[in-house]
Amino acid sequence: MSEGTAAADFAALLGELKERSGLSYGVLAKRLHMSTSTLHRYCNGDAVPTAYAPVERFARLCKASTEELVELHRRWVLADAGRVRKGSGPSEAPSPEVNPEVASPEVASPAVATPEVASPEGPARRRPRRALLAGLAAAVALGGVGLAVAVPSGWTGDEGRRGTAVSGGGGGPEGEGAAASVGSSAGSSSAGAEDKGKGKDQEKKGKGERTASGAPTSASPGGRSGSGSAGGDRPPRDTAPASPPLTVDTEPHAWEDPCSQRYLIDLPPGRVGPPPPEQDAPGWVAATGAVPSGEQFLKLTVQGKGEETVVLKGLTVRMAGKRAPLAWNDYAMGYPGVGCGGGVPTRFFTVALDAARPGVVPEAGHANFPFKVSESDPEAFYIRADASAYDVRWYLELRWSSGDRSGTLTVDDRGRPFRTSGNNGRPAYEFPLGGEKWVEEGTTE
């Protein structure tokens, strides 16, 4: 299928849904928080949305059926792929950022190279004891202790060090704070390698590996920007102070408006309470095990700790895991028939989690980084992250600088990655205003 045909098919289905709904472009655009001209271009095939979330909201406003939602997503994927091929080409290559453990094989190699570790089964298992006795005898004869210390290199202690190196390089895709965990484990394995080094060449090699592996430790999972200490003799970095001069308050369940907020829950409707107000959403989410559905709306409040100005250089998206979307029930937070809407925040950004390399992109007409904050001049950032084809675990890294200092803060859900899942084709429910139970979406009079 050609790029033009895919975009035309996608636009044709949008136009069909719009005409059937009986709603004007102006009404739909207002409820979708976009301009009328932008929506008109989508329906005419002049442009393809870069994210699927507004397309899904459009379809739900037009009362699209489950089959139509699935077909609309299929057409958008084809149209978006054509747009990417036409506009950016090689940008769809796999991202090196998704694989932060790339340096780990080099770090692990000194520990794996120990010949005694790969001892075969059977009689050879008694070799460490004979080697130990021989080593002790040699130590007594020579009057030194260095050989006696170096003999048990194939015993449990060395295997433990090797295990640390392997786990640091083989973290699963859903591990939390993957970049930081790789940095710390790589540092410990390098230290073990240096202990076993013999001669100046091996010492130089161990130090070089510690320097390379220490780089990821600037992204601390606890939100601190320290220099890390992969090796005891590595000099501290002046650009990573122990205590950053700013704080970030995260609200992972802020709502853009109730009409657009949905949650996936692995419970039947009879066991789910009515939709909460926005301020009670965190407790309701924790009690039901809910996961933001289709999109997640974050509010980040960044404030300096003193009078000094802190420059916020940018936000980076880090992926902690990506799998098939959750096969749970989909619950809408807005009451059917009740209008929604409101002003668009000043600092407004979007993240397309389905993309190969998701980034933090400012909404049209909004300013982009850098920004400046201090104790008396904080900033609030609103981020809408959408997902339709995956269940995504992710977090953010905030890069900052102040004078001659700089660092990175990890922004997540209180030590855990954010989690957002697609909801295509899932059973959807709504709660009628004044009602007593959830009903199938679209059945409220």
C-alpha positions in Angstrom: 0.0 0.0 0.0 1.4 3.4 -1.0 1.9 6.2 1.5 -0.8 8.3 -0.1 -3.3 5.5 -0.1 -2.7 4.7 3.6 -3.2 8.4 4.6 -6.3 8.7 2.5 -7.8 5.5 4.0 -7.1 6.8 7.5 -8.7 10.2 6.7 -11.7 8.6 5.0 -12.5 6.7 8.2 -12.1 9.9 10.3 -14.4 11.7 8.0 -17.0 8.9 8.2 -17.0 8.9 12.0 -17.2 12.7 12.1 -20.2 12.9 9.7 -22.0 10.1 11.6 -21.5 11.9 14.9 -23.4 15.0 13.8 -20.8 17.1 15.6 -19.1 20.1 14.0 -15.4 20.5 13.6 -15.5 23.4 16.1 -17.2 21.3 18.9 -14.9 18.3 18.3 -11.8 20.5 18.2 -12.7 22.2 21.5 -13.2 18.9 23.3 -10.0 17.5 21.8 -8.0 20.6 22.8 -6.8 21.3 19.3 -7.5 23.9 16.7 -10.3 23.5 14.2 -7.9 23.8 11.3 -5.7 21.0 12.6 -8.7 18.7 13.0 -9.9 19.6 9.5 -6.5 18.7 8.0 -6.6 15.3 9.7 -10.0 14.5 8.3 -9.0 15.8 4.8 -5.9 13.7 4.7 -3.6 16.7 4.6 -1.8 15.6 7.8 -1.4 12.5 9.9 -1.3 12.9 13.8 2.1 12.0 15.3 0.4 10.3 18.3 -2.6 8.0 18.4 -4.1 9.3 21.7 -6.0 12.3 20.1 -7.3 10.0 17.3 -8.7 7.6 19.9 -10.4 10.4 21.8 -11.8 11.6 18.5 -13.2 8.2 17.8 -14.7 7.8 21.2 -16.4 11.2 21.0 -17.9 10.0 17.7 -19.2 6.8 19.4 -17.0 4.5 17.3 -17.6 0.8 17.9 -14.9 -1.6 19.1 -14.4 -2.9 15.5 -14.0 0.6 14.2 -11.5 1.5 17.0 -9.4 -1.5 16.0 -9.6 -0.6 12.3 -8.9 3.1 12.9 -5.7 2.1 14.8 -4.6 -0.2 12.0 -5.1 2.6 9.4 -3.2 5.1 11.6 -0.3 2.8 12.0 0.0 2.4 8.3 -0.4 6.2 7.6 2.1 7.1 10.3 4.6 4.6 9.0 4.3 6.2 5.6 4.7 9.7 7.1 7.9 8.6 9.0 9.4 7.0 5.8 8.7 10.2 3.9 9.8 12.7 6.5 12.5 11.2 8.7 13.8 7.9 7.1 16.6 6.5 9.2 15.1 7.9 12.5 13.3 4.6 13.0 16.5 2.8 13.7 16.7 1.2 17.2 17.6 3.6 19.9 20.8 3.2 21.8 19.2 4.7 24.8 16.8 1.8 25.3 19.9 -0.5 25.9 21.8 1.3 28.7 23.8 -1.8 29.6 25.8 -1.6 26.4 29.1 -1.2 28.3 28.6 -4.2 30.6 30.3 -6.9 28.5 33.6 -5.2 28.7 33.3 -4.8 32.4 32.4 -8.4 33.0 35.2 -9.9 30.9 38.0 -9.8 33.6 36.0 -11.9 35.9 35.0 -14.5 33.3 38.5 -14.9 32.1 39.6 -16.7 35.4 40.6 -20.2 34.3 39.8 -21.9 37.6 36.0 -21.0 37.4 35.2 -23.3 34.5 36.3 -26.5 36.5 34.7 -29.7 35.1 32.5 -32.1 37.1 34.0 -35.2 38.9 37.6 -35.6 40.2 38.6 -32.1 39.1 36.5 -30.6 41.9 39.2 -31.6 44.4 41.8 -29.4 42.6 41.2 -26.3 44.7 42.1 -28.2 47.9 45.3 -29.6 46.4 46.1 -26.2 45.0 45.6 -24.6 48.4 47.9 -27.1 50.1 50.5 -26.5 47.4 50.1 -22.8 47.8 50.5 -22.9 51.6 53.6 -25.0 51.3 55.1 -22.6 48.8 54.2 -19.7 51.0 56.0 -21.2 54.0 59.0 -22.0 51.9 59.3 -18.5 50.5 58.2 -16.7 53.6 55.5 -14.7 51.8 51.8 -14.6 52.0 50.9 -13.2 48.5 50.7 -16.7 46.9 48.4 -18.0 49.7 46.0 -15.2 49.2 45.9 -15.6 45.4 45.3 -19.4 45.4 41.5 -19.8 46.1 40.5 -17.8 42.9 38.1 -20.6 41.7 36.2 -20.8 45.0 32.8 -19.3 45.9 34.0 -15.8 46.6 35.3 -15.4 43.0 32.1 -16.9 41.6 30.1 -14.4 43.6 32.0 -11.6 41.9 31.4 -13.1 38.5 27.7 -13.3 39.3 27.6 -9.6 40.1 29.2 -8.7 36.7 26.8 -10.9 34.8 23.7 -9.5 36.5 24.8 -6.0 35.9 25.0 -6.6 32.2 22.0 -8.8 31.8 19.2 -6.7 33.4 15.8 -7.4 32.0 13.9 -4.8 30.0 11.6 -4.1 32.8 14.2 -3.4 35.5 13.7 -0.1 37.3 16.5 2.4 36.9 18.3 0.3 34.4 21.0 2.8 33.6 21.9 3.3 37.3 21.9 -0.4 38.1 24.3 -1.1 35.3 26.7 1.6 36.5 26.8 0.3 40.1 27.2 -3.4 39.3 29.8 -2.7 36.6 31.8 -0.7 39.2 31.8 -3.6 41.7 32.9 -6.1 39.1 35.7 -3.8 37.9 37.0 -3.5 41.5 37.0 -7.3 41.8 38.9 -7.5 38.5 41.6 -5.2 39.8 42.0 -7.2 43.0 42.9 -10.2 40.8 45.1 -8.2 38.4 48.8 -9.2 38.2 51.3 -6.7 36.8 51.0 -3.1 35.6 49.2 -4.0 32.4 46.2 -5.6 34.2 46.0 -2.7 36.7 45.8 -0.2 33.9 43.2 -2.3 32.2 41.1 -2.5 35.3 41.3 1.2 35.9 40.3 1.9 32.3 37.2 -0.3 32.6 36.2 1.4 35.8 36.3 4.8 34.1 34.2 3.6 31.2 31.6 1.8 33.4 31.2 4.7 35.8 29.5 7.0 33.3 25.9 5.8 33.8 26.0 6.4 37.6 25.0 10.0 37.1 21.3 8.8 36.7 20.5 7.9 40.3 17.2 5.9 40.8 16.6 7.9 43.9 16.6 11.2 42.2 20.1 12.2 43.4 22.9 13.3 41.2 26.1 12.0 42.8 29.4 11.1 41.2 29.1 7.4 42.2 32.1 5.3 43.2 32.7 2.4 40.9 36.3 2.3 41.9 38.0 3.5 45.1 40.8 5.4 43.3 38.6 7.2 40.8 38.6 11.0 41.3 35.2 12.6 41.9 33.6 14.6 39.2 33.1 18.2 39.9 29.9 18.3 37.8 27.9 16.0 40.0 27.3 17.4 43.5 26.0 15.0 46.2 22.9 17.2 46.8 21.2 18.8 43.8 20.1 22.4 44.3 16.5 21.7 43.2 13.5 19.5 44.0 10.9 17.8 41.7 7.4 17.1 43.0 5.6 14.5 40.8 1.9 14.0 40.4 1.5 10.9 38.3 -2.3 10.9 38.3 -3.1 14.5 37.4 -6.0 14.7 34.9 -6.1 16.8 31.8 -9.9 16.5 32.2 -12.2 13.6 33.4 -13.5 13.0 29.9 -10.0 12.0 28.6 -8.9 10.0 31.7 -9.3 6.2 31.7 -7.9 3.3 33.7 -7.4 -0.4 33.0 -8.4 -2.6 36.0 -8.2 -6.4 36.3 -11.6 -6.5 38.1 -15.2 -6.9 36.9 -17.4 -3.8 37.0 -19.3 -5.1 40.1 -16.0 -4.9 42.2 -15.0 -1.4 41.1 -16.1 1.7 43.0 -17.4 4.8 41.2 -15.0 7.2 39.6 -13.1 9.3 42.2 -12.5 13.1 42.0 -9.0 13.9 40.7 -7.6 14.7 44.2 -8.6 11.2 45.3 -7.3 9.4 42.2 -3.9 8.2 43.8 -5.7 6.3 46.6 -8.3 4.9 44.2 -5.6 3.7 41.8 -3.7 2.0 44.6 -6.8 0.3 45.9 -7.8 -1.1 42.5 -4.4 -1.8 41.0 -5.4 0.5 38.1 -3.1 1.4 35.2 -3.6 4.6 33.1 -5.3 3.6 29.9 -4.4 5.1 26.6 -2.7 8.1 28.1 -1.2 9.3 31.4 -1.1 13.0 32.4 1.7 14.1 34.7 2.4 17.3 36.6 6.0 18.1 37.6 6.7 21.0 39.9 10.3 22.0 39.8 11.7 24.4 42.4 15.2 25.5 43.4 16.4 25.2 47.0 18.0 28.6 47.3 18.4 32.0 45.6 20.8 30.6 43.0 19.3 30.1 39.5 19.1 26.5 38.3 18.9 26.0 34.5 16.7 23.0 33.4 18.3 21.8 30.2 15.9 19.1 29.1 13.9 16.0 29.9 14.8 12.6 28.4 12.4 9.6 28.2 13.9 6.3 29.5 12.2 2.9 28.8 12.1 0.3 31.6 9.9 -2.2 29.8 7.5 -2.6 26.9 5.1 -5.5 26.3 1.7 -6.3 24.8 -1.1 -4.1 26.2 -3.0 -5.3 29.3 -6.1 -7.4 28.6 -8.1 -5.8 31.4 -11.4 -3.8 31.5 -11.3 -0.2 30.6 -13.1 2.3 32.9 -13.8 6.0 32.0 -13.5 8.6 34.7 -15.9 11.1 33.0 -19.6 10.9 33.6 -21.5 10.5 30.2 -23.3 13.6 29.1 -21.3 15.9 31.4 -19.2 18.5 29.5 -15.4 18.6 30.0 -12.8 21.1 29.0 -10.5 23.8 30.4 -7.5 25.9 29.7 -4.4 24.5 28.2 -1.4 24.6 30.6 1.5 27.0 29.9 4.3 24.4 30.0 2.7 21.5 28.0 4.5 18.6 26.5 3.6 15.2 24.9 5.3 11.8 24.8 4.5 9.1 22.2 5.4 6.0 24.1 4.7 3.7 21.1 7.5 5.4 19.1 10.9 3.7 18.6 12.6 6.6 20.4 10.0 8.5 22.4 10.9 12.1 23.3 9.4 15.0 25.3 7.9 17.3 22.6 6.3 20.7 23.4 2.7 21.1 22.3 2.3 23.4 19.3 2.7 27.0 20.3 4.5 26.2 23.6 8.0 27.0 24.7 10.7 24.3 24.8 13.6 23.8 27.2 15.7 25.3 28.7 13.9 26.9 31.6 15.2 28.6 34.8 14.0 28.0 38.4 14.9 29.2 41.9 13.3 28.9 45.3 11.1 31.9 44.7 10.4 31.1 41.0 9.3 27.5 40.5 8.0 26.0 37.2 5.1 23.5 36.6 5.3 21.2 33.6 2.4 19.1 32.3 3.2 16.0 30.3 0.7 13.9 28.4 2.1 10.4 27.5 0.1 8.2 25.3 0.3 4.5 24.4 -2.0 2.4 22.2 0.0 -0.6 21.1 2.0 -1.5 24.2 2.0 -1.7 28.0 4.9 0.6 28.8 7.0 1.1 31.9 9.0 4.4 31.6 10.6 7.2 33.5 12.2 10.6 32.9 15.6 12.1 33.5 15.8 15.9 34.1 19.2 17.5 33.2 20.1 20.6 35.1 23.0 23.0 35.7 23.8 25.7 38.2 27.1 27.7 37.9 29.9 25.2 37.6 27.8 22.2 38.7 25.5 20.0 36.7 23.7 16.7 37.0 20.7 14.5 36.3 17.6 13.8 38.4 15.4 10.7 37.8 11.7 11.5 37.7 9.4 8.5 38.4 6.5 7.3 40.5 8.1 7.3 44.0 10.9 5.0 43.0 9.0 3.0 40.5 8.6 3.6 36.7 5.4 5.1 35.4 3.2 2.6 33.7 0.8 3.4 30.8 -1.0 0.8 28.7 -2.9 0.8 25.4 -6.6 -0.1 25.6 -7.6 -1.0 22.0 -10.4 -3.5 21.8 -10.9 -3.7 25.6 -14.4 -3.9 27.2 -15.2 -0.3 28.1 -17.4 0.9 30.9 -18.9 4.2 32.1 -20.6 5.3 35.3 -23.9 7.3 34.8 -24.2 10.5 36.8 -26.4 9.6 39.8 -26.2 5.9 38.9 -25.2 3.0 41.2 -23.1 0.8 39.0 -20.9 0.7 35.9 -22.5 0.1 32.5 -21.2 -0.7 29.1 -19.9 2.5 27.5 -22.3 4.1 25.1 -25.5 2.6 26.6 -26.3 5.6 28.9 -29.4 7.5 27.7 
